[in-house]
Amino acid sequence: MRYFEKVLIANRGEIAIRVMRACRELGIETVAIYSAPDKNALHVKYADEAFFVGEAPPQKSYLNMERIAEIAKMSGAEAVHPGYGFLAENAKFAKLVEDEGLTYIGPSWKTIEMMGSKIESKQTMQAAGVPVLPGTPGGIKSIDEAAKVAEEIGYPVIVKASAGGGGIGMHVVNSPAELEEAIEGSMRIAASAFGDPTVFIEKYLTKPRHIEFQVLADRYGKTLHLYDRECSIQRRHQKLVEEAPCPIMTDELRERMSASAVTVAKTSGYKNAGTVEFLYSDGDYYFMEMNTRLQVEHTITEMITGIDIVKQQIAVAAGQDLSFDQEDVSIRGHAIECRINAEDPLNNFQADPGKIVRYRSPGGPGIRVDSGIHMGYTIPPNYDSMISKLCAHGQTRMEAIERMRRAIYEYVILGVKTTLPLHHAIMHNREFALGNTHTHFLQEEHIAQSLRRYLREEETRMQTLADSLRQGKETAAISAAVNVYINQMRR
């Protein structure tokens, strides 16, 4: 079965390595791109070829569409995988790749463009019968109109950027007195971040759950789902912990929500892998948006279904049909993912870039670590602070939690502050163990306040485990031999 001879990965770090691993198993050569700070990054060494894309600022490197397309053509790549973040949901980039005669491993640029507008996608899905939150039918045209809609649906409401993502430009409004300032602030941020000042209003749910469905669709009309994920534990509207399946899911609710997710994909003419996101509250669910790319948390869906989503992306992009049907997909156990970031959870999650002086990743039954770093690696301040994705799988949810607790205990990262202590606190929280999570879980459970005592114990524990990592002559010789081997493989 032929896929591609060579694929360029238009990304960096752990997701670049994740895609390269799938390519290597399929016998596909890989092309990496790197910025100045990433010259010696692991994804650069892992790839078959690597090309300098630009200086540190993303606009000059990983967001430089023309330069990336130029490298793809020059290297002889047949296809481009965008990973996630950077250009992964950029319709202009997808179109540029297609215009250059290359294959974009993802949905069409027209689908990305349509689903990239929260207003347009919401209107389209409402017409298709998918539940949506009440709010303004389109972009806000005047403060008077916004005030009228807010009064009709009831406070609190939330102001969102139509072209936005990652919580950028969102403002919760609790009273009429706050509305005008929130709208003006959201419009300024939206214009600056996305080049589009359009904002809209929705009803704000105070304690919703964030539930999403992974979907796959081929070019021959087959569209199916790979079940659900719970992504409610967030900070600043960005996910920290995800699990699959959702712990409160019933057969009846799953049947309704999965049908809506498939409807979203079919209505948008979706091809490849995507994620349909919903908010759930008091028995009702509402379409929020569709992520037209591979998700960070695709790992846990792979763990409970046994399906390699990245391989499926490549196969669909190469014109293959999905080789299985919906009835062939089943849930096997439970999986949890913790995003390990170089951030200080006691200082409003401020990023803490720097050099990792000691590093040892956990292992053992049911543990998966997707990472692009190593001991001695310097985390640059220019990009996302994610160090790794730590995943645990068990036959039951409780076994997955217990394995995650053990994996967090084994994880050694010294030199930068990380969110490991936060994840320790979450995994030992009673309400989390019961499955009682929502999007304001961190604040309501006062997780940060429970960290201080653990941090003192953590420092001692990590230092004890780190003593075995002190690099002597023997370890240095082994590391040098590994580097020589990697370089020989690349030739």
FIDO-505290 format. One record per residue (C-alpha): residue number from 1; chain; x, y, z; residue in three letters. Coordinates in pm, 1 decimal. Layout:
N
> NUM	A	X	Y	Z	Ala
...
This chain:
491
> 1	A	0.0	0.0	0.0	Met
> 2	A	158.8	328.2	-112.6	Arg
> 3	A	137.5	641.4	95.0	Tyr
> 4	A	410.9	900.7	38.6	Phe
> 5	A	785.3	873.6	-14.7	Glu
> 6	A	867.4	1180.7	192.8	Lys
> 7	A	672.1	1408.7	431.0	Val
> 8	A	770.1	1747.2	572.9	Leu
> 9	A	652.4	1816.1	927.6	Ile
> 10	A	579.6	2187.5	963.7	Ala
> 11	A	623.1	2192.2	1340.2	Asn
> 12	A	866.0	2129.7	1622.4	Arg
> 13	A	910.9	1941.6	1950.1	Gly
> 14	A	711.8	1642.8	2063.2	Glu
> 15	A	439.6	1663.1	1798.1	Ile
> 16	A	700.0	1667.2	1521.0	Ala
> 17	A	854.5	1352.6	1668.7	Ile
> 18	A	509.6	1193.7	1707.5	Arg
> 19	A	437.8	1239.0	1335.6	Val
> 20	A	787.9	1121.4	1241.6	Met
> 21	A	738.4	802.2	1440.4	Arg
> 22	A	426.0	718.0	1241.0	Ala
> 23	A	610.4	795.4	917.3	Cys
> 24	A	904.6	576.8	1014.0	Arg
> 25	A	674.1	282.6	1083.1	Glu
> 26	A	515.1	336.3	740.6	Leu
> 27	A	853.3	356.2	567.1	Gly
> 28	A	816.3	725.6	485.6	Ile
> 29	A	1117.6	958.4	496.6	Glu
> 30	A	1075.3	1272.5	705.8	Thr
> 31	A	1186.8	1632.8	671.2	Val
> 32	A	1220.6	1856.9	978.1	Ala
> 33	A	1235.9	2233.7	993.0	Ile
> 34	A	1405.0	2422.6	1274.2	Tyr
> 35	A	1457.9	2775.2	1399.2	Ser
> 36	A	1784.1	2907.8	1542.2	Ala
> 37	A	1711.4	2799.2	1903.9	Pro
> 38	A	1604.2	2453.3	1784.0	Asp
> 39	A	1922.0	2371.7	1591.7	Lys
> 40	A	2006.6	2083.9	1826.5	Asn
> 41	A	1650.6	1986.8	1918.9	Ala
> 42	A	1553.8	1620.6	1926.4	Leu
> 43	A	1306.4	1644.5	1637.3	His
> 44	A	1588.6	1777.2	1418.8	Val
> 45	A	1812.2	1480.3	1498.5	Lys
> 46	A	1530.1	1228.4	1461.6	Tyr
> 47	A	1429.6	1334.1	1109.2	Ala
> 48	A	1594.8	1198.9	793.1	Asp
> 49	A	1660.7	1556.4	677.1	Glu
> 50	A	1643.8	1894.7	847.9	Ala
> 51	A	1638.5	2248.5	711.8	Phe
> 52	A	1683.1	2585.7	879.4	Phe
> 53	A	1357.5	2778.5	851.2	Val
> 54	A	1440.2	3108.9	1020.8	Gly
> 55	A	1526.8	3299.8	1335.0	Glu
> 56	A	1362.4	3246.6	1674.5	Ala
> 57	A	1043.8	3456.8	1642.2	Pro
> 58	A	762.8	3232.4	1512.5	Pro
> 59	A	675.3	3486.2	1240.0	Gln
> 60	A	1024.0	3434.6	1096.6	Lys
> 61	A	1027.7	3057.6	1134.8	Ser
> 62	A	737.8	2824.7	1214.1	Tyr
> 63	A	478.6	3074.0	1086.5	Leu
> 64	A	673.2	3160.7	771.3	Asn
> 65	A	442.3	2991.4	520.5	Met
> 66	A	634.3	3077.9	204.9	Glu
> 67	A	966.9	2960.1	347.0	Arg
> 68	A	816.0	2629.8	466.9	Ile
> 69	A	657.1	2567.0	126.6	Ala
> 70	A	991.1	2645.8	-36.7	Glu
> 71	A	1169.3	2390.8	184.7	Ile
> 72	A	903.1	2129.7	111.3	Ala
> 73	A	954.9	2169.4	-264.2	Lys
> 74	A	1334.7	2183.6	-233.8	Met
> 75	A	1350.6	1867.8	-19.4	Ser
> 76	A	1132.8	1667.0	-255.2	Gly
> 77	A	857.7	1615.3	0.8	Ala
> 78	A	523.8	1505.9	-141.1	Glu
> 79	A	313.6	1606.1	157.5	Ala
> 80	A	312.3	1839.6	456.1	Val
> 81	A	183.4	1754.4	805.6	His
> 82	A	115.8	2066.8	1015.0	Pro
> 83	A	101.4	1901.6	1359.6	Gly
> 84	A	-92.9	2129.2	1594.1	Tyr
> 85	A	-45.7	2493.3	1681.5	Gly
> 86	A	144.3	2732.5	1453.0	Phe
> 87	A	-7.9	2685.1	1103.7	Leu
> 88	A	-219.4	2378.0	1177.4	Ala
> 89	A	-554.0	2557.7	1135.3	Glu
> 90	A	-444.3	2819.4	885.1	Asn
> 91	A	-653.6	2797.4	569.2	Ala
> 92	A	-405.2	3011.8	375.0	Lys
> 93	A	-123.3	2769.0	453.3	Phe
> 94	A	-328.8	2465.2	356.2	Ala
> 95	A	-419.0	2635.0	26.8	Lys
> 96	A	-56.4	2733.2	-33.8	Leu
> 97	A	53.7	2372.0	12.4	Val
> 98	A	-212.6	2253.1	-230.9	Glu
> 99	A	-127.2	2528.2	-482.5	Asp
> 100	A	235.2	2411.3	-477.6	Glu
> 101	A	120.8	2069.0	-592.7	Gly
> 102	A	176.5	1906.9	-251.8	Leu
> 103	A	-66.3	1716.0	-30.7	Thr
> 104	A	-182.2	1879.1	291.6	Tyr
> 105	A	-230.1	1613.5	560.8	Ile
> 106	A	-552.2	1747.5	704.0	Gly
> 107	A	-888.9	1879.1	586.6	Pro
> 108	A	-927.2	2103.1	283.0	Ser
> 109	A	-850.1	2471.7	318.0	Trp
> 110	A	-1216.6	2550.3	250.0	Lys
> 111	A	-1324.6	2340.2	548.4	Thr
> 112	A	-1059.7	2497.6	769.7	Ile
> 113	A	-1179.6	2842.7	665.2	Glu
> 114	A	-1545.0	2766.6	735.1	Met
> 115	A	-1488.3	2598.2	1071.2	Met
> 116	A	-1231.8	2861.9	1170.8	Gly
> 117	A	-1511.7	3114.9	1203.4	Ser
> 118	A	-1699.6	3042.6	1524.6	Lys
> 119	A	-1997.1	3243.0	1398.9	Ile
> 120	A	-2021.4	3073.6	1059.7	Glu
> 121	A	-1967.2	2724.0	1199.9	Ser
> 122	A	-2225.4	2783.0	1472.7	Lys
> 123	A	-2485.8	2904.6	1221.2	Gln
> 124	A	-2414.9	2610.1	990.7	Thr
> 125	A	-2445.5	2352.8	1268.7	Met
> 126	A	-2759.6	2508.9	1410.6	Gln
> 127	A	-2917.7	2476.0	1064.3	Ala
> 128	A	-2809.5	2109.4	1061.3	Ala
> 129	A	-2990.2	2043.5	1389.7	Gly
> 130	A	-2688.8	2037.0	1620.3	Val
> 131	A	-2758.9	2204.6	1959.7	Pro
> 132	A	-2581.3	2540.2	2006.5	Val
> 133	A	-2571.8	2792.4	2290.4	Leu
> 134	A	-2813.3	3086.3	2260.0	Pro
> 135	A	-2653.2	3418.9	2170.0	Gly
> 136	A	-2612.1	3676.5	1895.3	Thr
> 137	A	-2688.2	3531.3	1549.9	Pro
> 138	A	-2374.2	3690.9	1406.4	Gly
> 139	A	-2104.7	3941.7	1492.3	Gly
> 140	A	-2201.1	4223.5	1725.9	Ile
> 141	A	-2304.3	4529.4	1526.6	Lys
> 142	A	-2383.7	4764.2	1814.8	Ser
> 143	A	-2374.4	4782.7	2194.0	Ile
> 144	A	-2753.3	4824.9	2199.6	Asp
> 145	A	-2801.3	4501.4	2004.2	Glu
> 146	A	-2559.7	4318.1	2234.1	Ala
> 147	A	-2735.8	4452.7	2545.9	Ala
> 148	A	-3071.9	4336.8	2413.5	Lys
> 149	A	-2947.8	3984.0	2338.2	Val
> 150	A	-2770.7	3958.3	2673.8	Ala
> 151	A	-3088.7	4061.6	2852.6	Glu
> 152	A	-3292.8	3804.1	2661.6	Glu
> 153	A	-3062.4	3505.9	2728.9	Ile
> 154	A	-2975.1	3621.1	3082.0	Gly
> 155	A	-2648.5	3700.2	3253.9	Tyr
> 156	A	-2378.2	3583.8	3282.2	Pro
> 157	A	-2278.5	3590.8	2914.1	Val
> 158	A	-1944.0	3549.4	2744.1	Ile
> 159	A	-1793.1	3762.9	2467.6	Val
> 160	A	-1584.6	3560.9	2218.3	Lys
> 161	A	-1370.8	3637.4	1916.2	Ala
> 162	A	-1513.5	3476.0	1602.0	Ser
> 163	A	-1170.3	3389.2	1464.8	Ala
> 164	A	-1021.3	3309.1	1803.3	Gly
> 165	A	-890.2	3007.9	1985.5	Gly
> 166	A	-718.2	2909.2	2310.5	Gly
> 167	A	-934.3	3144.7	2514.8	Gly
> 168	A	-781.2	3455.2	2353.8	Ile
> 169	A	-1021.0	3748.3	2358.0	Gly
> 170	A	-1281.0	3584.6	2582.6	Met
> 171	A	-1450.4	3796.0	2850.7	His
> 172	A	-1715.7	3679.4	3096.8	Val
> 173	A	-1978.9	3946.4	3166.6	Val
> 174	A	-2186.1	3923.3	3485.5	Asn
> 175	A	-2392.8	4241.9	3457.9	Ser
> 176	A	-2505.0	4506.8	3203.3	Pro
> 177	A	-2253.5	4753.0	3348.9	Ala
> 178	A	-1962.4	4534.3	3234.7	Glu
> 179	A	-2084.7	4464.3	2881.8	Leu
> 180	A	-1954.6	4757.4	2678.2	Glu
> 181	A	-1603.5	4743.2	2822.1	Glu
> 182	A	-1586.2	4365.8	2766.7	Ala
> 183	A	-1693.1	4397.7	2402.8	Ile
> 184	A	-1444.2	4674.5	2328.9	Glu
> 185	A	-1164.4	4481.3	2501.1	Gly
> 186	A	-1242.9	4159.7	2312.5	Ser
> 187	A	-1251.4	4346.2	1980.3	Met
> 188	A	-908.6	4501.5	2043.5	Arg
> 189	A	-755.4	4167.0	2134.8	Ile
> 190	A	-921.9	3987.7	1841.9	Ala
> 191	A	-800.1	4246.6	1593.7	Ala
> 192	A	-445.1	4224.8	1729.8	Ser
> 193	A	-427.0	3845.2	1762.7	Ala
> 194	A	-625.2	3730.7	1459.0	Phe
> 195	A	-657.1	4032.3	1231.3	Gly
> 196	A	-1036.2	4012.3	1268.1	Asp
> 197	A	-1218.0	4223.8	1531.8	Pro
> 198	A	-1549.2	4035.9	1497.6	Thr
> 199	A	-1689.3	3922.8	1833.1	Val
> 200	A	-2016.2	3766.0	1943.4	Phe
> 201	A	-2208.2	3685.2	2261.5	Ile
> 202	A	-2314.4	3348.1	2401.2	Glu
> 203	A	-2485.6	3234.4	2717.2	Lys
> 204	A	-2218.6	3158.6	2977.8	Tyr
> 205	A	-2243.6	2827.9	3161.5	Leu
> 206	A	-2103.9	2857.1	3513.4	Thr
> 207	A	-1986.8	2496.7	3569.8	Lys
> 208	A	-1994.8	2312.7	3236.8	Pro
> 209	A	-1797.0	2008.9	3138.3	Arg
> 210	A	-1584.2	2023.5	2824.4	His
> 211	A	-1648.1	1704.7	2625.9	Ile
> 212	A	-1513.5	1634.6	2278.7	Glu
> 213	A	-1540.5	1361.6	2017.1	Phe
> 214	A	-1260.5	1245.6	1789.4	Gln
> 215	A	-1380.1	1196.2	1431.3	Val
> 216	A	-1223.9	1044.0	1120.6	Leu
> 217	A	-1349.6	1081.7	764.8	Ala
> 218	A	-1212.9	957.1	434.3	Asp
> 219	A	-1262.9	1084.9	78.8	Arg
> 220	A	-1525.2	824.0	-1.7	Tyr
> 221	A	-1799.0	932.3	236.0	Gly
> 222	A	-1716.8	723.5	542.7	Lys
> 223	A	-1728.2	927.5	864.3	Thr
> 224	A	-1699.8	775.3	1209.9	Leu
> 225	A	-1605.3	866.4	1565.8	His
> 226	A	-1343.0	727.8	1803.4	Leu
> 227	A	-1546.2	806.6	2115.0	Tyr
> 228	A	-1523.1	1082.7	2369.0	Asp
> 229	A	-1272.6	1270.4	2584.3	Arg
> 230	A	-1321.2	1480.9	2896.9	Glu
> 231	A	-1115.1	1801.7	2889.0	Cys
> 232	A	-1266.2	2011.5	3167.2	Ser
> 233	A	-959.2	2078.2	3382.4	Ile
> 234	A	-816.4	2395.5	3232.0	Gln
> 235	A	-630.0	2712.4	3313.9	Arg
> 236	A	-697.9	3029.1	3115.1	Arg
> 237	A	-924.0	2824.1	2884.0	His
> 238	A	-634.3	2591.8	2797.6	Gln
> 239	A	-643.9	2223.3	2886.6	Lys
> 240	A	-422.4	2067.0	3152.4	Leu
> 241	A	-571.3	1720.8	3206.8	Val
> 242	A	-769.1	1508.9	2963.6	Glu
> 243	A	-917.6	1161.9	2995.3	Glu
> 244	A	-1091.2	911.7	2771.4	Ala
> 245	A	-1364.9	817.0	2788.5	Pro
> 246	A	-1558.5	1089.6	2971.8	Cys
> 247	A	-1631.8	953.1	3322.9	Pro
> 248	A	-1999.0	1063.0	3326.0	Ile
> 249	A	-2083.4	934.5	2978.9	Met
> 250	A	-2386.1	707.2	2946.5	Thr
> 251	A	-2480.8	496.4	2646.2	Asp
> 252	A	-2776.1	724.8	2571.7	Glu
> 253	A	-2574.8	1047.1	2598.5	Leu
> 254	A	-2289.5	902.5	2392.3	Arg
> 255	A	-2532.1	799.2	2118.3	Glu
> 256	A	-2673.4	1152.7	2094.6	Arg
> 257	A	-2342.0	1337.7	2118.2	Met
> 258	A	-2155.6	1108.6	1877.9	Ser
> 259	A	-2438.6	1146.8	1624.7	Ala
> 260	A	-2405.0	1525.2	1653.7	Ser
> 261	A	-2026.3	1502.6	1612.0	Ala
> 262	A	-2061.4	1296.8	1294.6	Val
> 263	A	-2324.6	1541.4	1167.6	Thr
> 264	A	-2081.0	1828.9	1223.3	Val
> 265	A	-1811.3	1648.8	1023.2	Ala
> 266	A	-2043.6	1552.9	738.6	Lys
> 267	A	-2206.7	1897.0	720.2	Thr
> 268	A	-1867.2	2065.0	688.7	Ser
> 269	A	-1750.4	1819.1	421.8	Gly
> 270	A	-1475.2	1709.1	657.7	Tyr
> 271	A	-1193.2	1477.7	548.6	Lys
> 272	A	-910.8	1348.6	771.6	Asn
> 273	A	-894.0	1361.9	1155.4	Ala
> 274	A	-1072.7	1631.1	1353.9	Gly
> 275	A	-1229.6	1699.6	1691.0	Thr
> 276	A	-1578.6	1827.1	1767.7	Val
> 277	A	-1598.3	2011.5	2100.3	Glu
> 278	A	-1907.9	2048.1	2315.7	Phe
> 279	A	-2003.1	2210.3	2645.1	Leu
> 280	A	-2221.7	1993.1	2870.9	Tyr
> 281	A	-2437.9	2112.3	3158.4	Ser
> 282	A	-2738.2	1967.0	3343.9	Asp
> 283	A	-2811.8	1698.4	3087.3	Gly
> 284	A	-2780.0	1922.5	2781.3	Asp
> 285	A	-2487.7	1965.9	2543.0	Tyr
> 286	A	-2400.8	2242.9	2299.6	Tyr
> 287	A	-2169.4	2257.1	1997.2	Phe
> 288	A	-1875.9	2486.2	2067.1	Met
> 289	A	-1629.5	2446.8	1779.5	Glu
> 290	A	-1444.2	2200.8	1561.0	Met
> 291	A	-1066.4	2170.2	1574.6	Asn
> 292	A	-957.9	2104.4	1217.9	Thr
> 293	A	-632.9	1933.6	1309.0	Arg
> 294	A	-473.3	1669.2	1525.6	Leu
> 295	A	-538.3	1739.7	1894.2	Gln
> 296	A	-274.9	1740.0	2168.0	Val
> 297	A	-481.6	1479.5	2351.8	Glu
> 298	A	-515.7	1237.1	2058.6	His
> 299	A	-284.1	1010.4	2257.7	Thr
> 300	A	-547.6	893.4	2504.7	Ile
> 301	A	-793.6	809.3	2226.7	Thr
> 302	A	-521.0	597.6	2068.8	Glu
> 303	A	-469.2	422.2	2401.8	Met
> 304	A	-835.7	326.2	2449.2	Ile
> 305	A	-907.8	231.7	2086.8	Thr
> 306	A	-576.0	92.8	1964.4	Gly
> 307	A	-603.3	308.7	1651.1	Ile
> 308	A	-301.2	513.9	1540.3	Asp
> 309	A	-466.9	843.4	1447.3	Ile
> 310	A	-158.8	990.0	1277.8	Val
> 311	A	-128.0	686.6	1050.1	Lys
> 312	A	-495.8	725.9	965.2	Gln
> 313	A	-433.7	1092.2	880.0	Gln
> 314	A	-156.6	994.8	641.0	Ile
> 315	A	-360.2	714.7	483.0	Ala
> 316	A	-663.6	937.5	421.5	Val
> 317	A	-445.6	1216.2	277.2	Ala
> 318	A	-287.5	960.6	42.1	Ala
> 319	A	-631.9	869.8	-90.2	Gly
> 320	A	-687.0	550.4	106.6	Gln
> 321	A	-1025.5	470.8	256.9	Asp
> 322	A	-1075.1	397.9	624.8	Leu
> 323	A	-1011.0	26.3	663.1	Ser
> 324	A	-1258.0	-22.8	950.2	Phe
> 325	A	-1619.1	61.6	1030.6	Asp
> 326	A	-1785.2	215.5	1335.6	Gln
> 327	A	-1874.9	-123.6	1481.0	Glu
> 328	A	-1506.3	-219.9	1471.8	Asp
> 329	A	-1414.6	59.4	1713.8	Val
> 330	A	-1447.1	-20.1	2084.0	Ser
> 331	A	-1332.7	124.9	2415.8	Ile
> 332	A	-1057.3	-65.7	2595.4	Arg
> 333	A	-1006.9	62.2	2946.9	Gly
> 334	A	-941.7	421.5	3050.8	His
> 335	A	-662.3	669.2	2976.6	Ala
> 336	A	-552.4	1000.9	3127.3	Ile
> 337	A	-315.0	1263.8	2990.1	Glu
> 338	A	-133.7	1527.9	3196.2	Cys
> 339	A	28.8	1813.0	3006.5	Arg
> 340	A	364.6	1876.0	3169.7	Ile
> 341	A	458.4	2239.8	3109.0	Asn
> 342	A	756.9	2449.2	3214.9	Ala
> 343	A	535.7	2677.3	3421.0	Glu
> 344	A	506.4	2784.9	3783.2	Asp
> 345	A	156.6	2688.1	3906.9	Pro
> 346	A	204.1	2903.5	4218.2	Leu
> 347	A	279.2	3212.6	4008.8	Asn
> 348	A	-25.4	3223.6	3780.1	Asn
> 349	A	130.8	2959.6	3554.2	Phe
> 350	A	409.1	3190.9	3445.3	Gln
> 351	A	637.6	3022.2	3192.3	Ala
> 352	A	977.6	2917.1	3324.7	Asp
> 353	A	1207.1	2851.6	3026.4	Pro
> 354	A	1561.7	2737.5	3092.8	Gly
> 355	A	1802.3	2445.9	3090.1	Lys
> 356	A	1698.2	2102.6	3213.2	Ile
> 357	A	1984.6	1983.9	3432.0	Val
> 358	A	1834.2	1648.2	3536.0	Arg
> 359	A	1576.0	1447.4	3346.6	Tyr
> 360	A	1432.6	1099.1	3383.3	Arg
> 361	A	1099.3	1002.6	3230.2	Ser
> 362	A	872.7	743.2	3394.4	Pro
> 363	A	788.9	403.4	3250.1	Gly
> 364	A	631.1	73.8	3348.1	Gly
> 365	A	292.6	-75.7	3265.9	Pro
> 366	A	42.2	152.1	3096.5	Gly
> 367	A	265.5	461.2	3070.0	Ile
> 368	A	329.6	665.8	2754.8	Arg
> 369	A	547.1	977.9	2738.6	Val
> 370	A	545.8	1195.4	2426.3	Asp
> 371	A	829.3	1443.9	2458.0	Ser
> 372	A	1083.0	1635.1	2255.3	Gly
> 373	A	1328.9	1721.4	2532.0	Ile
> 374	A	1622.6	1558.2	2708.6	His
> 375	A	1872.1	1627.5	2985.8	Met
> 376	A	2075.2	1934.3	2896.8	Gly
> 377	A	1808.0	2069.8	2664.2	Tyr
> 378	A	1724.9	2438.3	2699.5	Thr
> 379	A	1355.8	2522.0	2673.1	Ile
> 380	A	1340.4	2840.0	2462.0	Pro
> 381	A	1118.5	3130.6	2569.5	Pro
> 382	A	982.7	3180.7	2218.4	Asn
> 383	A	736.6	2891.4	2199.9	Tyr
> 384	A	480.8	2694.0	2397.1	Asp
> 385	A	614.1	2575.6	2733.0	Ser
> 386	A	505.0	2212.5	2700.4	Met
> 387	A	773.1	1966.2	2809.5	Ile
> 388	A	581.6	1645.6	2751.0	Ser
> 389	A	249.5	1467.9	2747.0	Lys
> 390	A	236.9	1210.2	3024.8	Leu
> 391	A	-27.9	943.7	2965.0	Cys
> 392	A	-148.0	651.7	3176.0	Ala
> 393	A	-377.2	365.9	3073.0	His
> 394	A	-556.3	115.9	3293.1	Gly
> 395	A	-833.7	-138.9	3272.5	Gln
> 396	A	-1043.3	93.3	3490.5	Thr
> 397	A	-1040.6	467.4	3556.1	Arg
> 398	A	-907.9	410.1	3905.9	Met
> 399	A	-619.5	200.1	3775.7	Glu
> 400	A	-536.0	476.9	3526.5	Ala
> 401	A	-532.1	730.7	3812.7	Ile
> 402	A	-311.4	506.1	4026.3	Glu
> 403	A	-67.3	456.6	3739.3	Arg
> 404	A	-58.9	829.9	3675.2	Met
> 405	A	18.0	893.8	4043.3	Arg
> 406	A	304.5	646.8	4021.7	Arg
> 407	A	433.7	798.2	3695.8	Ala
> 408	A	431.6	1149.6	3845.0	Ile
> 409	A	630.5	1014.0	4139.4	Tyr
> 410	A	891.1	867.2	3900.9	Glu
> 411	A	922.6	1177.2	3680.6	Tyr
> 412	A	1241.1	1379.2	3740.5	Val
> 413	A	1273.9	1725.6	3585.2	Ile
> 414	A	1521.1	1963.6	3749.0	Leu
> 415	A	1633.0	2305.1	3630.5	Gly
> 416	A	1292.0	2454.9	3554.0	Val
> 417	A	964.9	2479.3	3742.1	Lys
> 418	A	696.5	2247.0	3606.9	Thr
> 419	A	329.2	2164.7	3649.7	Thr
> 420	A	414.1	1820.2	3793.4	Leu
> 421	A	319.2	1927.7	4149.0	Pro
> 422	A	-16.1	2053.2	4021.1	Leu
> 423	A	-86.8	1720.7	3854.4	His
> 424	A	10.5	1540.7	4175.0	His
> 425	A	-248.3	1746.5	4362.6	Ala
> 426	A	-516.7	1685.0	4099.7	Ile
> 427	A	-457.8	1308.6	4092.0	Met
> 428	A	-493.2	1296.5	4471.3	His
> 429	A	-799.6	1520.1	4484.0	Asn
> 430	A	-1114.1	1345.2	4608.3	Arg
> 431	A	-1351.0	1519.4	4366.6	Glu
> 432	A	-1130.7	1431.7	4070.2	Phe
> 433	A	-1122.6	1067.8	4179.7	Ala
> 434	A	-1503.8	1074.7	4184.2	Leu
> 435	A	-1511.5	1225.3	3836.1	Gly
> 436	A	-1666.2	1552.5	3950.7	Asn
> 437	A	-1481.4	1794.5	3724.8	Thr
> 438	A	-1582.2	2110.3	3539.0	His
> 439	A	-1410.8	2401.5	3368.2	Thr
> 440	A	-1359.6	2590.4	3697.3	His
> 441	A	-1229.3	2289.1	3886.2	Phe
> 442	A	-886.4	2433.5	3965.3	Leu
> 443	A	-1027.0	2745.3	4128.7	Gln
> 444	A	-1310.5	2576.9	4317.2	Glu
> 445	A	-1100.0	2295.5	4456.9	Glu
> 446	A	-825.0	2540.9	4560.6	His
> 447	A	-566.9	2313.6	4401.7	Ile
> 448	A	-283.1	2568.4	4405.7	Ala
> 449	A	-311.0	2615.8	4782.8	Gln
> 450	A	-254.1	2243.8	4836.1	Ser
> 451	A	79.8	2249.0	4654.8	Leu
> 452	A	313.7	2415.2	4902.8	Arg
> 453	A	374.6	2118.2	5132.4	Arg
> 454	A	405.2	1884.2	4836.8	Tyr
> 455	A	661.6	2111.7	4670.6	Leu
> 456	A	897.6	2075.1	4966.2	Arg
> 457	A	865.6	1695.6	4956.2	Glu
> 458	A	895.1	1699.7	4576.6	Glu
> 459	A	1227.8	1880.7	4578.2	Glu
> 460	A	1379.9	1623.5	4814.1	Thr
> 461	A	1235.0	1328.4	4620.8	Arg
> 462	A	1352.1	1453.3	4282.3	Met
> 463	A	1700.3	1526.4	4411.2	Gln
> 464	A	1723.9	1173.6	4552.5	Thr
> 465	A	1618.3	1016.3	4223.4	Leu
> 466	A	1837.4	1258.9	4029.5	Ala
> 467	A	2150.5	1139.8	4209.0	Asp
> 468	A	2143.4	833.7	3982.7	Ser
> 469	A	2154.1	1061.7	3678.3	Leu
> 470	A	2482.9	1233.9	3746.8	Arg
> 471	A	2669.5	1203.2	3421.8	Gln
> 472	A	3002.1	1030.8	3462.4	Gly
> 473	A	3245.5	921.5	3193.3	Lys
> 474	A	3055.2	600.9	3121.4	Glu
> 475	A	2720.8	781.1	3076.1	Thr
> 476	A	2885.0	1047.1	2860.3	Ala
> 477	A	3038.2	777.7	2638.5	Ala
> 478	A	2700.1	609.9	2594.6	Ile
> 479	A	2534.8	943.5	2507.3	Ser
> 480	A	2808.0	1018.4	2254.1	Ala
> 481	A	2765.2	674.8	2095.5	Ala
> 482	A	2387.5	727.7	2066.8	Val
> 483	A	2441.5	1064.7	1896.4	Asn
> 484	A	2685.8	910.2	1648.6	Val
> 485	A	2433.8	634.7	1571.6	Tyr
> 486	A	2152.6	886.0	1509.8	Ile
> 487	A	2372.9	1091.1	1278.4	Asn
> 488	A	2474.0	779.6	1084.7	Gln
> 489	A	2108.5	680.2	1047.0	Met
> 490	A	2027.0	1023.3	908.3	Arg
> 491	A	2289.5	980.3	635.0	Arg
